[in-house]
């Protein structure tokens, strides 16, 4: 259920909306629909401008760029340092949208990726009730796979990001970002990878208050027999 909800949120976040902001790179108009998302990701250093100081919003995001940005965002969310905007309820047509096939293979532009990151971060920050750091129920879900094996070379620019996420069970063995490359990331890959990261964050930051499957109330599941 969590994964489906996060996938729906991700797919909705890929749709365009309008906004305005200031303090943007010269190639992003304040009236552009993604302006507020560009500003947010740049101010928080989740994304960065290119060497020419431009954002290049229509450029395709590579898997390497994507996982580095997602890890940057995960660090902020884990430290509770994301200033969320107001979240809105998913529309009734969300299920139909996520079940559609046309969005899945669409390469992500930097504009769309910025919006996906911001909307997902707002969703997490507004919707998650954080547990006491001393809680014994944190990080106990058996539904989340074990830490994956990292085969990425340590000299790869995304290695620190992959290692950080893998160590916290935010990447699965089937994650599209476990072995990132310079190929454009597809919308479905970004939504799936980001959903796995958010599920890991939810597990490590919330009280389950349920059994190990997350089904029934049983606060003793973490105790040894």
N, C-alpha and C positions, 0 to 999 in steps of 0.2 A: 504493500500500500504506500509506504513512504517513497519507494522508487518511482511508482506511477505518478504520485502527486508531484514529485520533483521534476519528472520528465514533462508533465503538463505545464508546470511553471516555466520550464526552460523553453518549451515550444512557443508559449504565449509571449515570452520575453523576446523572441526573435521577430515578432511583428512590430511594425513601425508605429511610433507615436510622436507627437510634437512637443517641443519644449524650448526653452531659451536660457542662456547663461552668459557669463562674461569671463574674461581671463582665459581665452582659448587660443590654441595655435592659429597662426594666420590663415591656414587652409580650412578652418572650420567656422562657418558662419554662425553667429549667435542665434539665428532663426532656424538653424538646421534641426531636424527632428531628434538627432542624437547628441546635440550639443551638451545637454546636462549630464549625459552618461560619459561623454568624453572628459568633461571637466572633472567629474567624480573619480574616474579611474586614474587620471593624471595626478590629481591632487593627493591621492592616497598612494601613489606610486605602484599601483597594480599594473598599469600599462605605462609606457614611456613614449615620448616622441622620437622620431628618427634623428640621425646626425644632422639633418638639415633643419631641425626644429619644427618639422611638419608632422601631422598625425597620420596622413595618408589613409583616410577612413575607408576608401573603396578598395584598398589593397586586401588580398586574401590572407587570413591568419594561418600560419603554419602550426603543426602539432607541437613543435618545440616552443614557439612563442606562446601558444595557448597554455601548456602545462606550467610554464614559468609564471604566467599571469595568474592562473588558478591557484598556484601555491602561494603567491603573494597575497591573494585574497584570503586564503585559508589561514595564513598567519594573523591577519587582521581580525578575522572572525574568532579565531581561537583566543586571542588576547582581548576580545570584546572592545575593539577599537574602531568598529565601523559605525558611522553615524547614519542610521537608516532614515529613508524617506517613508512616507505613508504608503502602506501596501493596500491593494484593493483585492476584493474577492475575484476568483477566477470566473469568467463568464460561462453560461450553460453550454456553449458550443466548444468548450475546451477539450472535452473527450473526443469529439469528432476531429478537432484540429490535430491532436497528437496521434490519432489513428491514421491520418492521411499520410500518403507516401511522398508527396511532392517536396516537403520541406526537409526530408531526411538526408538527401544527397546534395543539398545546396551548400556550396563552400561558404564559409562565414567571412564577411568583411570585418574590418576592424570596428566599423560603426556598430554592426549587429552584435559583435562580440562584447563590446563595451556595455551595450544595453543588457545583454544576457548576464554579465557579471554583476552589474548594479542591481538588477531586479532580483537575482538569486540571493545576493547579500542582504537586501532589504527583507526578503522573505524569511531568511534564517534569523536575522536580528529581531524582527518584529514577532516572529512566531514561536521562538524557542525560549522556554523558561529554564534558565540555567540552574544547575544543581549546586549545592554547596560543594566547594572544592574537596572537602573531606568525605564526601559521599562514597559509600562502598558500591553503589549501584552504577556508577559511571563506567563506561567502556566495557560492559559485561555481555553485550549481545552476542549470542552464538550464531545469529543469522548473518553476521558480517564475516566474510571469508578471512582466513588467516593472512598474515603479512605475505605479500607476494615476493618472489625471487627477482631481484634486480639484475639484469644482464647488461644494462647500459654501461658503457665505458665511463669511468670516473672523470675523464677529461671532457665529456660531452657537456655543453653549456646548461643542459637541463638536469644534469645528474643531481645537484643539491635539491632541486625541487622534487624530483621523483623520489629520492631517498627520504626526504622529510614526509611526504604524503604516504609513502609505503610503510614507514615506521609507525604510523598512526592509523593504519588500516583504512586509509582514504583512497587507496588504489587497489583494484582487484587484479587477479591474474589475467582477466579478459579486458582490462581497461585499454581503451584506444590510446592512452598516454603513457603506458608503461615503457614503451620503446619509441619515443617521439622522433620524428624526422622533419624534413623541410617540406613535406607535402601539405597542401591545404587541408585544414580540418573541416569535416562536414558537420552540418548542424546537428545531426543525430549523435555523432561522436562527441561533440562538445556537450550536448545535453546529458548524455550517459555518463561521461567522465565527471562532469560537474556534480551530477546527482550522487555519484559514489562518494565524492569528497564531502558533500553536505550530509549524507547519511553517517559518515564517519564522525563528522563534527557533532551531529546530533547525539550519537551514541556516547561520545566522550564528554559531552557537556550537559547531559540531562540525566535525571533519575529515571530509571525504567519503572520502578514501582510495580513490576509485573514479573512473570516467570521469565526464564531465559529465552523463550520464544516470543516474548512480548505480547502474550495472549491473555493471561489471567492474573488477577491480583495475587501476589505472593512475594512479600518482601524478604523472604528467607532463602530465595533461590541461590544467592551468592554465598551462603554459609556452607561450610563443609559438614557432611553428615556426622 
